[in-house]
């Protein structure tokens, strides 16, 4: 474990050196500034280059790679999304007094990046906890935006486990379900992960028309009764559309 931590430290040192310099940095200079052997630096830089966090130039020096720009873009996008979404989420909570989520799908899990509940509009302790994407309204909305190939790859890596009697565990049936989600523009987790809990969600689109996140409202089966779901659904869709518009999306 100590060796792994040391390797991470060394990689971060190398990336920080590349970030500080305006021109390519040679292997010799990197070794000198980190007090590491050229062999060690070469091995670490090969790892960074393979993952596109660094690139080797024609002059045999190293610069930061395109993956850094991609990660920075995600960070900026998330900051923008948080800033834009918060007042809309607060309004949604204020109107219905039900738990409101802002979530994304990371690999096969839903991550709550913002969550407002009944604790005086404070973020919930559950923020950041991942749930299986295919069981949740957030996950369904975002998985419905994937290409057929992307969805097949995801379902191959993460088979549909049955959590409750309502969980859709057949891949063909699940694909049909997602087509309906895409057509309708919203999704429901109808006790598919936890018995007694429902969640209604709708996707948020950015200026490129890509589904980047999702708004959802959750509660127990009495709070989200069959009679009340259409009202909550319309409010969630309207909130997602308002955030999407502020993100530059033109429908």
C-alpha positions in Angstrom: 0.0 0.0 0.0 2.9 2.4 0.9 4.5 1.8 -2.5 1.2 2.6 -4.2 0.8 5.9 -2.3 4.5 6.7 -3.1 3.8 6.1 -6.8 0.7 8.4 -6.8 2.8 11.1 -5.1 5.5 10.8 -7.7 3.0 11.0 -10.6 1.3 14.1 -9.1 4.8 15.7 -8.7 5.5 15.1 -12.3 2.1 16.4 -13.5 2.6 19.6 -11.4 6.0 20.2 -13.0 4.5 19.8 -16.4 1.7 22.2 -15.5 4.2 24.9 -14.3 6.2 24.9 -17.5 5.3 26.6 -20.8 7.6 24.4 -22.8 8.2 20.6 -23.0 10.2 19.2 -20.0 12.9 16.6 -20.7 13.2 13.3 -19.0 16.5 14.4 -17.5 15.0 17.5 -16.0 12.0 15.6 -14.6 14.4 13.2 -12.9 16.5 16.0 -11.5 13.5 18.0 -10.1 11.9 14.9 -8.5 15.1 13.3 -7.3 14.1 10.1 -9.1 16.0 7.9 -11.4 15.5 8.3 -15.2 14.2 4.7 -15.3 11.5 5.4 -12.7 10.5 8.7 -14.3 10.4 7.0 -17.8 8.1 4.3 -16.4 5.7 6.8 -14.7 5.6 9.0 -17.8 4.8 6.0 -20.0 1.8 5.4 -17.7 0.7 9.0 -18.0 1.1 9.0 -21.7 -0.8 5.8 -22.1 -3.7 7.4 -20.2 -3.3 10.7 -22.2 -2.5 12.7 -19.1 0.8 13.6 -20.7 2.3 13.6 -24.2 5.8 13.1 -25.6 6.8 15.8 -28.0 9.1 15.7 -31.1 11.8 17.3 -29.0 11.8 14.3 -26.6 10.2 16.4 -23.9 6.9 16.0 -22.1 3.8 18.2 -21.9 0.4 17.7 -20.3 -2.1 15.7 -22.4 -5.6 16.2 -23.6 -7.1 14.2 -20.7 -6.3 17.1 -18.3 -8.4 19.4 -20.5 -11.2 16.9 -20.5 -11.2 16.6 -16.7 -11.0 20.4 -16.3 -14.0 20.6 -18.6 -16.0 18.3 -16.4 -15.0 20.2 -13.3 -16.1 23.6 -14.8 -19.3 22.0 -16.2 -20.2 20.6 -12.7 -19.5 24.0 -11.1 -21.8 25.6 -13.7 -24.4 23.0 -13.3 -24.4 23.3 -9.5 -24.7 27.1 -9.7 -27.5 27.1 -12.2 -29.5 24.2 -10.7 -29.5 25.1 -7.0 -32.3 27.7 -7.0 -34.5 25.5 -9.1 -34.0 22.5 -6.9 -34.7 24.7 -3.8 -38.0 25.9 -5.4 -39.0 22.3 -6.2 -38.3 21.3 -2.6 -40.2 24.3 -1.3 -43.2 23.5 -3.4 -43.6 19.8 -2.5 -41.4 19.2 0.6 -40.1 16.0 -0.9 -36.4 15.0 -1.3 -34.9 16.5 -4.4 -31.9 15.1 -6.2 -29.4 16.3 -8.9 -27.6 13.3 -10.1 -25.3 11.9 -12.8 -24.3 8.4 -13.9 -20.7 7.4 -13.3 -20.0 4.0 -14.9 -23.0 1.9 -13.7 -23.9 4.0 -10.6 -26.0 7.1 -9.9 -24.1 9.7 -7.9 -26.1 12.4 -6.2 -24.1 15.6 -6.7 -26.8 17.7 -4.9 -29.5 16.6 -2.6 -32.1 18.7 -0.7 -34.2 17.0 2.0 -36.2 18.0 5.0 -33.2 18.9 7.1 -33.7 22.7 6.7 -32.6 22.6 3.0 -29.2 21.2 4.0 -27.5 18.7 1.8 -28.3 15.2 2.9 -25.7 12.8 4.4 -26.6 10.5 1.5 -25.1 12.9 -1.1 -22.5 11.2 -3.2 -23.7 7.6 -2.4 -24.1 5.5 -5.6 -27.1 3.4 -6.4 -27.4 1.0 -9.4 -28.2 3.2 -12.4 -30.7 0.9 -14.0 -33.0 0.9 -11.0 -33.2 4.6 -10.5 -35.2 7.3 -12.4 -32.0 9.4 -12.7 -30.2 6.4 -14.2 -33.0 5.5 -16.5 -33.2 9.0 -18.0 -29.4 9.1 -18.6 -29.1 5.5 -19.8 -32.0 6.2 -22.3 -29.7 8.8 -23.9 -27.0 6.2 -24.6 -26.4 4.7 -28.1 -27.4 1.1 -28.5 -23.8 0.0 -28.4 -23.0 2.0 -25.3 -26.0 0.5 -23.5 -25.1 -3.1 -24.6 -21.6 -2.6 -23.2 -23.0 -1.3 -19.9 -25.5 -4.2 -19.6 -22.7 -6.7 -20.4 -20.4 -5.3 -17.7 -23.2 -4.8 -15.2 -25.9 -7.5 -15.4 -29.4 -6.6 -14.2 -29.7 -7.9 -10.6 -33.1 -8.1 -9.1 -33.4 -6.0 -6.0 -37.2 -6.2 -5.6 -40.0 -7.9 -7.3 -40.4 -4.7 -9.4 -36.8 -4.6 -10.7 -36.6 -5.1 -14.4 -33.9 -7.8 -14.8 -34.5 -8.9 -18.4 -32.2 -7.0 -20.8 -34.6 -7.0 -23.7 -37.5 -5.8 -21.5 -35.2 -3.1 -20.0 -34.3 -1.8 -23.4 -38.0 -1.5 -24.3 -38.5 0.3 -21.1 -35.7 2.8 -21.9 -37.2 3.5 -25.3 -40.4 4.5 -23.6 -38.4 6.7 -21.1 -36.7 8.5 -24.0 -40.0 9.0 -25.8 -41.8 10.3 -22.7 -39.0 12.5 -21.4 -39.2 11.2 -17.8 -38.7 8.0 -15.7 -39.9 6.5 -12.5 -38.3 4.1 -10.0 -41.4 2.3 -8.9 -40.0 0.4 -5.8 -37.3 -1.1 -8.1 -34.4 -0.6 -5.6 -36.2 -0.3 -2.3 -39.7 -1.5 -1.4 -41.9 1.4 -0.3 -39.9 4.1 -2.2 -40.6 5.8 -5.5 -38.6 8.4 -7.4 -39.6 10.5 -10.5 -36.8 12.0 -12.7 -36.3 14.0 -15.9 -33.0 14.7 -17.8 -31.1 18.0 -18.0 -29.5 18.8 -21.4 -26.5 21.0 -22.1 -26.0 23.4 -25.0 -24.9 20.5 -27.2 -28.1 18.7 -26.6 -26.4 16.0 -24.5 -28.1 14.6 -21.3 -25.6 15.6 -18.7 -27.6 15.2 -15.4 -31.0 14.6 -14.1 -33.5 16.1 -11.6 -35.6 13.8 -9.5 -38.0 13.8 -6.5 -38.3 10.8 -4.2 -40.6 9.8 -1.4 -42.6 6.9 0.0 -45.5 5.3 -1.9 -47.9 7.5 0.0 -46.1 10.7 -0.8 -45.8 9.6 -4.4 -49.1 7.9 -4.8 -50.6 7.0 -8.2 -52.8 10.0 -8.0 -50.0 12.4 -7.1 -47.4 11.2 -9.6 -48.7 13.2 -12.6 -48.4 16.4 -10.6 -44.9 15.6 -9.4 -43.8 14.4 -12.9 -44.9 17.7 -14.5 -43.1 19.7 -11.8 -39.9 17.7 -12.2 -40.0 17.9 -16.1 -40.5 21.7 -15.8 -37.6 22.0 -13.4 -35.3 20.0 -15.7 -36.4 22.0 -18.7 -35.7 25.3 -16.9 -32.2 24.2 -15.9 -31.5 22.9 -19.4 -32.5 26.3 -20.9 -30.1 28.0 -18.5 -27.4 25.5 -19.6 -27.9 26.7 -23.2 -30.1 23.9 -24.5 -32.5 24.9 -27.3 -35.3 22.3 -27.7 
